[in-house]
Amino acid sequence: MTGPDAMLNIQSVLASAVPQVPEGPVADYEIVRRTIEFLIAHWRQQPSLERIAGHVGMPPLALQKLFTRWCGLSPKAFIQAQTIDHARALLAADVSVLDASYEVGLSGPGRLHDLFVTHEAMSPGAYKARGEGVTIKWGFHASPFGYALLMATDRGLAGLAFADPGQEQTALDDMKSRFPCALYECDEQATAPYASRIFDPQRWRPDTPLRLVLIGSDFEVRVWETLLAIPLGKATTYSAIAERVANPKAARAVGAAVGKNPISFVVPCHRVLGKSGDLTGYHWGLTRKRAILGWEAGFSGRDG
């Protein structure tokens, strides 16, 4: 089916797959997202809690409680934690950790990595055919970072993207464009278990590993495998990854591969910083990158 009828059908499928009114963790993320944006824009002024709360339309104590519960840090502490100085501190403490993780095959005590992920790469033939013959099921779900678009094959999770309300179609088109020859099916029942598994730290268990299917070139897969070795609460640089997968001059190619990472959050491209410690770009927005780092900082602090 082509033409206007086809477009209406696509829109109706998308509408049925996406919650129409943000609620629960999506509503929380919207408030936190707006708070973070305000803090990043006005941190030099050291705004009071009352001013911050007035900007997002919440009582000060309610915002303080929500923000602290969400990421383990108060709004004031979050400003400090997400400055470039903090990013540089993470970086200074991490490069040796990344090296050590390769030496022992682990990224933390007794862990393959913090999400207990096992993975495999799609066959070179399927990759070169741009997904032809592969069925990918997709669905939108609430997450701590807005709507999450999850995509899965019969072998495991193949994609995870984020979308702000009203941008779901854009996110779906972006992910589909990576493998235009695949067959796509909207199937929330198939993707819901992945959403509940990924965003619930209590389910990060070694006896129930999350299976990923990495769909990319040999070089891209090697870069993504390196990202999987970056522990929770740590960071590394493009140049450090380049030294692992190719040579120190490959930082630009590494940056391109990191930017094409199809499985956000799980394959933690948000933990890669610029050489000077700058947060640099993020396919799903720098505000979301700061939010994820803040959430991880809060969780790793509670986790000990």
Contacts in CASP RR format, 6 or more apart in sequence:
PFRMAT RR
TARGET T0000
AUTHOR 0000-0000-0000
METHOD contacts of the structure
MODEL  1
MTGPDAMLNIQSVLASAVPQVPEGPVADYEIVRRTIEFLIAHWRQQPSLE
RIAGHVGMPPLALQKLFTRWCGLSPKAFIQAQTIDHARALLAADVSVLDA
SYEVGLSGPGRLHDLFVTHEAMSPGAYKARGEGVTIKWGFHASPFGYALL
MATDRGLAGLAFADPGQEQTALDDMKSRFPCALYECDEQATAPYASRIFD
PQRWRPDTPLRLVLIGSDFEVRVWETLLAIPLGKATTYSAIAERVANPKA
ARAVGAAVGKNPISFVVPCHRVLGKSGDLTGYHWGLTRKRAILGWEAGFS
GRDG
1 9 0 8 1.000
11 169 0 8 1.000
13 186 0 8 1.000
14 168 0 8 1.000
14 169 0 8 1.000
14 172 0 8 1.000
14 186 0 8 1.000
16 186 0 8 1.000
17 138 0 8 1.000
17 139 0 8 1.000
17 140 0 8 1.000
17 186 0 8 1.000
17 188 0 8 1.000
18 140 0 8 1.000
18 147 0 8 1.000
18 168 0 8 1.000
19 26 0 8 1.000
19 140 0 8 1.000
19 142 0 8 1.000
19 147 0 8 1.000
22 30 0 8 1.000
22 142 0 8 1.000
22 146 0 8 1.000
22 165 0 8 1.000
23 142 0 8 1.000
24 142 0 8 1.000
25 142 0 8 1.000
25 143 0 8 1.000
25 144 0 8 1.000
25 146 0 8 1.000
25 199 0 8 1.000
26 142 0 8 1.000
26 143 0 8 1.000
26 146 0 8 1.000
26 147 0 8 1.000
26 165 0 8 1.000
28 66 0 8 1.000
28 70 0 8 1.000
28 144 0 8 1.000
29 70 0 8 1.000
29 143 0 8 1.000
29 144 0 8 1.000
29 145 0 8 1.000
29 146 0 8 1.000
29 291 0 8 1.000
30 146 0 8 1.000
30 165 0 8 1.000
31 56 0 8 1.000
31 58 0 8 1.000
31 63 0 8 1.000
31 66 0 8 1.000
32 66 0 8 1.000
32 67 0 8 1.000
32 70 0 8 1.000
32 71 0 8 1.000
32 291 0 8 1.000
33 146 0 8 1.000
33 164 0 8 1.000
33 287 0 8 1.000
33 288 0 8 1.000
33 291 0 8 1.000
34 55 0 8 1.000
34 56 0 8 1.000
35 52 0 8 1.000
35 55 0 8 1.000
35 56 0 8 1.000
35 63 0 8 1.000
35 67 0 8 1.000
35 75 0 8 1.000
36 78 0 8 1.000
36 82 0 8 1.000
36 287 0 8 1.000
36 290 0 8 1.000
36 291 0 8 1.000
37 287 0 8 1.000
38 47 0 8 1.000
38 52 0 8 1.000
38 55 0 8 1.000
38 56 0 8 1.000
39 47 0 8 1.000
39 52 0 8 1.000
39 75 0 8 1.000
39 78 0 8 1.000
39 79 0 8 1.000
39 82 0 8 1.000
40 82 0 8 1.000
40 287 0 8 1.000
40 290 0 8 1.000
43 79 0 8 1.000
43 83 0 8 1.000
46 76 0 8 1.000
46 79 0 8 1.000
49 60 0 8 1.000
49 63 0 8 1.000
49 64 0 8 1.000
49 75 0 8 1.000
49 76 0 8 1.000
50 60 0 8 1.000
52 60 0 8 1.000
52 63 0 8 1.000
52 75 0 8 1.000
53 59 0 8 1.000
53 60 0 8 1.000
53 62 0 8 1.000
53 63 0 8 1.000
53 64 0 8 1.000
54 60 0 8 1.000
56 63 0 8 1.000
58 66 0 8 1.000
63 75 0 8 1.000
64 74 0 8 1.000
64 75 0 8 1.000
67 73 0 8 1.000
67 74 0 8 1.000
67 75 0 8 1.000
67 78 0 8 1.000
68 74 0 8 1.000
70 144 0 8 1.000
70 295 0 8 1.000
71 78 0 8 1.000
71 291 0 8 1.000
71 294 0 8 1.000
71 295 0 8 1.000
71 297 0 8 1.000
71 298 0 8 1.000
72 294 0 8 1.000
72 297 0 8 1.000
72 298 0 8 1.000
72 299 0 8 1.000
72 301 0 8 1.000
72 302 0 8 1.000
73 81 0 8 1.000
73 294 0 8 1.000
73 297 0 8 1.000
73 298 0 8 1.000
78 294 0 8 1.000
80 86 0 8 1.000
81 294 0 8 1.000
81 297 0 8 1.000
82 290 0 8 1.000
82 293 0 8 1.000
82 294 0 8 1.000
84 276 0 8 1.000
84 277 0 8 1.000
84 278 0 8 1.000
84 279 0 8 1.000
87 235 0 8 1.000
87 273 0 8 1.000
87 277 0 8 1.000
87 278 0 8 1.000
87 279 0 8 1.000
88 276 0 8 1.000
88 277 0 8 1.000
90 233 0 8 1.000
90 234 0 8 1.000
90 235 0 8 1.000
90 273 0 8 1.000
91 235 0 8 1.000
91 236 0 8 1.000
91 237 0 8 1.000
91 273 0 8 1.000
91 277 0 8 1.000
93 234 0 8 1.000
94 230 0 8 1.000
94 231 0 8 1.000
94 234 0 8 1.000
94 235 0 8 1.000
94 236 0 8 1.000
95 236 0 8 1.000
95 237 0 8 1.000
95 240 0 8 1.000
97 107 0 8 1.000
97 231 0 8 1.000
97 234 0 8 1.000
98 226 0 8 1.000
98 229 0 8 1.000
98 230 0 8 1.000
98 234 0 8 1.000
98 236 0 8 1.000
98 240 0 8 1.000
98 244 0 8 1.000
101 107 0 8 1.000
101 108 0 8 1.000
101 229 0 8 1.000
101 230 0 8 1.000
101 231 0 8 1.000
102 229 0 8 1.000
102 244 0 8 1.000
105 229 0 8 1.000
106 112 0 8 1.000
106 113 0 8 1.000
107 113 0 8 1.000
107 114 0 8 1.000
107 228 0 8 1.000
107 229 0 8 1.000
107 230 0 8 1.000
107 231 0 8 1.000
108 114 0 8 1.000
108 231 0 8 1.000
111 206 0 8 1.000
112 118 0 8 1.000
112 206 0 8 1.000
112 209 0 8 1.000
113 228 0 8 1.000
113 229 0 8 1.000
113 230 0 8 1.000
113 231 0 8 1.000
114 204 0 8 1.000
114 231 0 8 1.000
114 232 0 8 1.000
115 198 0 8 1.000
115 204 0 8 1.000
115 210 0 8 1.000
115 266 0 8 1.000
116 204 0 8 1.000
116 205 0 8 1.000
116 206 0 8 1.000
116 208 0 8 1.000
116 209 0 8 1.000
116 210 0 8 1.000
117 209 0 8 1.000
117 210 0 8 1.000
117 211 0 8 1.000
117 212 0 8 1.000
117 228 0 8 1.000
117 266 0 8 1.000
118 209 0 8 1.000
118 210 0 8 1.000
118 211 0 8 1.000
118 212 0 8 1.000
119 211 0 8 1.000
119 212 0 8 1.000
119 213 0 8 1.000
119 214 0 8 1.000
119 225 0 8 1.000
119 228 0 8 1.000
120 155 0 8 1.000
120 211 0 8 1.000
120 212 0 8 1.000
120 213 0 8 1.000
120 214 0 8 1.000
121 213 0 8 1.000
121 214 0 8 1.000
121 215 0 8 1.000
121 216 0 8 1.000
121 221 0 8 1.000
122 131 0 8 1.000
122 134 0 8 1.000
122 158 0 8 1.000
122 213 0 8 1.000
122 214 0 8 1.000
122 215 0 8 1.000
122 216 0 8 1.000
124 218 0 8 1.000
126 132 0 8 1.000
126 133 0 8 1.000
126 134 0 8 1.000
126 215 0 8 1.000
127 215 0 8 1.000
127 216 0 8 1.000
127 217 0 8 1.000
129 181 0 8 1.000
130 179 0 8 1.000
130 180 0 8 1.000
130 181 0 8 1.000
130 182 0 8 1.000
131 179 0 8 1.000
131 181 0 8 1.000
131 182 0 8 1.000
131 215 0 8 1.000
132 181 0 8 1.000
132 182 0 8 1.000
133 181 0 8 1.000
133 182 0 8 1.000
133 183 0 8 1.000
134 153 0 8 1.000
134 179 0 8 1.000
134 182 0 8 1.000
134 183 0 8 1.000
135 153 0 8 1.000
135 154 0 8 1.000
135 182 0 8 1.000
135 183 0 8 1.000
135 184 0 8 1.000
135 185 0 8 1.000
136 151 0 8 1.000
136 152 0 8 1.000
136 153 0 8 1.000
136 158 0 8 1.000
136 179 0 8 1.000
136 182 0 8 1.000
136 183 0 8 1.000
136 184 0 8 1.000
136 185 0 8 1.000
137 151 0 8 1.000
137 152 0 8 1.000
137 153 0 8 1.000
137 184 0 8 1.000
137 185 0 8 1.000
137 186 0 8 1.000
137 187 0 8 1.000
137 190 0 8 1.000
137 191 0 8 1.000
138 149 0 8 1.000
138 150 0 8 1.000
138 151 0 8 1.000
138 152 0 8 1.000
138 172 0 8 1.000
138 175 0 8 1.000
138 184 0 8 1.000
138 185 0 8 1.000
138 186 0 8 1.000
138 187 0 8 1.000
138 191 0 8 1.000
139 149 0 8 1.000
139 150 0 8 1.000
139 151 0 8 1.000
139 186 0 8 1.000
139 187 0 8 1.000
139 188 0 8 1.000
139 191 0 8 1.000
140 147 0 8 1.000
140 148 0 8 1.000
140 149 0 8 1.000
140 150 0 8 1.000
140 163 0 8 1.000
140 168 0 8 1.000
140 188 0 8 1.000
141 147 0 8 1.000
141 148 0 8 1.000
141 150 0 8 1.000
141 188 0 8 1.000
141 191 0 8 1.000
141 192 0 8 1.000
141 195 0 8 1.000
142 148 0 8 1.000
142 195 0 8 1.000
143 162 0 8 1.000
143 195 0 8 1.000
143 198 0 8 1.000
143 199 0 8 1.000
144 199 0 8 1.000
144 291 0 8 1.000
144 295 0 8 1.000
145 162 0 8 1.000
145 265 0 8 1.000
145 288 0 8 1.000
145 291 0 8 1.000
145 292 0 8 1.000
145 295 0 8 1.000
146 162 0 8 1.000
146 163 0 8 1.000
146 164 0 8 1.000
147 162 0 8 1.000
147 163 0 8 1.000
147 164 0 8 1.000
147 165 0 8 1.000
147 168 0 8 1.000
147 171 0 8 1.000
148 160 0 8 1.000
148 161 0 8 1.000
148 162 0 8 1.000
148 163 0 8 1.000
148 195 0 8 1.000
148 199 0 8 1.000
149 159 0 8 1.000
149 160 0 8 1.000
149 161 0 8 1.000
149 162 0 8 1.000
149 163 0 8 1.000
149 168 0 8 1.000
149 171 0 8 1.000
149 172 0 8 1.000
149 175 0 8 1.000
150 157 0 8 1.000
150 159 0 8 1.000
150 160 0 8 1.000
150 191 0 8 1.000
150 194 0 8 1.000
150 195 0 8 1.000
150 198 0 8 1.000
151 157 0 8 1.000
151 158 0 8 1.000
151 159 0 8 1.000
151 160 0 8 1.000
151 175 0 8 1.000
151 191 0 8 1.000
151 262 0 8 1.000
152 158 0 8 1.000
152 159 0 8 1.000
152 190 0 8 1.000
152 191 0 8 1.000
152 194 0 8 1.000
153 213 0 8 1.000
155 211 0 8 1.000
155 213 0 8 1.000
156 211 0 8 1.000
156 212 0 8 1.000
156 213 0 8 1.000
157 194 0 8 1.000
157 198 0 8 1.000
157 210 0 8 1.000
157 211 0 8 1.000
157 212 0 8 1.000
157 213 0 8 1.000
157 263 0 8 1.000
157 266 0 8 1.000
158 212 0 8 1.000
158 213 0 8 1.000
158 215 0 8 1.000
158 262 0 8 1.000
158 263 0 8 1.000
159 175 0 8 1.000
159 262 0 8 1.000
159 263 0 8 1.000
159 264 0 8 1.000
160 194 0 8 1.000
160 198 0 8 1.000
160 262 0 8 1.000
160 263 0 8 1.000
160 264 0 8 1.000
160 265 0 8 1.000
160 266 0 8 1.000
161 171 0 8 1.000
161 174 0 8 1.000
161 175 0 8 1.000
161 262 0 8 1.000
161 264 0 8 1.000
161 284 0 8 1.000
162 171 0 8 1.000
162 264 0 8 1.000
162 284 0 8 1.000
162 288 0 8 1.000
163 170 0 8 1.000
163 171 0 8 1.000
175 262 0 8 1.000
176 182 0 8 1.000
176 184 0 8 1.000
178 215 0 8 1.000
178 260 0 8 1.000
178 262 0 8 1.000
179 215 0 8 1.000
194 210 0 8 1.000
196 203 0 8 1.000
197 203 0 8 1.000
197 208 0 8 1.000
197 210 0 8 1.000
198 210 0 8 1.000
198 265 0 8 1.000
198 266 0 8 1.000
201 299 0 8 1.000
201 303 0 8 1.000
210 266 0 8 1.000
212 263 0 8 1.000
212 266 0 8 1.000
212 267 0 8 1.000
214 220 0 8 1.000
214 221 0 8 1.000
214 224 0 8 1.000
214 225 0 8 1.000
214 262 0 8 1.000
214 263 0 8 1.000
214 267 0 8 1.000
215 262 0 8 1.000
216 260 0 8 1.000
216 262 0 8 1.000
219 245 0 8 1.000
219 246 0 8 1.000
219 253 0 8 1.000
219 257 0 8 1.000
220 257 0 8 1.000
220 260 0 8 1.000
222 245 0 8 1.000
223 241 0 8 1.000
223 245 0 8 1.000
223 254 0 8 1.000
223 255 0 8 1.000
223 257 0 8 1.000
223 258 0 8 1.000
224 257 0 8 1.000
224 261 0 8 1.000
224 263 0 8 1.000
224 267 0 8 1.000
226 241 0 8 1.000
226 244 0 8 1.000
226 245 0 8 1.000
227 241 0 8 1.000
227 258 0 8 1.000
227 261 0 8 1.000
227 267 0 8 1.000
227 268 0 8 1.000
227 269 0 8 1.000
227 271 0 8 1.000
227 272 0 8 1.000
228 267 0 8 1.000
228 268 0 8 1.000
230 236 0 8 1.000
230 268 0 8 1.000
230 271 0 8 1.000
230 272 0 8 1.000
232 296 0 8 1.000
232 299 0 8 1.000
232 300 0 8 1.000
232 303 0 8 1.000
233 271 0 8 1.000
233 293 0 8 1.000
233 296 0 8 1.000
233 297 0 8 1.000
233 300 0 8 1.000
234 271 0 8 1.000
235 271 0 8 1.000
235 272 0 8 1.000
235 273 0 8 1.000
235 277 0 8 1.000
236 271 0 8 1.000
236 272 0 8 1.000
236 273 0 8 1.000
237 272 0 8 1.000
237 273 0 8 1.000
237 274 0 8 1.000
237 275 0 8 1.000
237 277 0 8 1.000
238 251 0 8 1.000
238 252 0 8 1.000
238 254 0 8 1.000
238 255 0 8 1.000
238 258 0 8 1.000
238 272 0 8 1.000
238 274 0 8 1.000
238 275 0 8 1.000
239 248 0 8 1.000
239 251 0 8 1.000
239 254 0 8 1.000
239 275 0 8 1.000
241 251 0 8 1.000
241 254 0 8 1.000
241 258 0 8 1.000
241 272 0 8 1.000
242 248 0 8 1.000
242 249 0 8 1.000
242 250 0 8 1.000
242 251 0 8 1.000
242 253 0 8 1.000
242 254 0 8 1.000
245 254 0 8 1.000
246 253 0 8 1.000
246 254 0 8 1.000
255 272 0 8 1.000
258 269 0 8 1.000
258 272 0 8 1.000
259 269 0 8 1.000
259 283 0 8 1.000
261 267 0 8 1.000
261 269 0 8 1.000
261 283 0 8 1.000
264 270 0 8 1.000
264 283 0 8 1.000
264 284 0 8 1.000
265 292 0 8 1.000
269 282 0 8 1.000
269 283 0 8 1.000
270 282 0 8 1.000
270 289 0 8 1.000
270 292 0 8 1.000
270 293 0 8 1.000
271 293 0 8 1.000
272 280 0 8 1.000
273 279 0 8 1.000
273 280 0 8 1.000
274 280 0 8 1.000
279 286 0 8 1.000
279 289 0 8 1.000
279 290 0 8 1.000
281 289 0 8 1.000
282 288 0 8 1.000
282 289 0 8 1.000
END
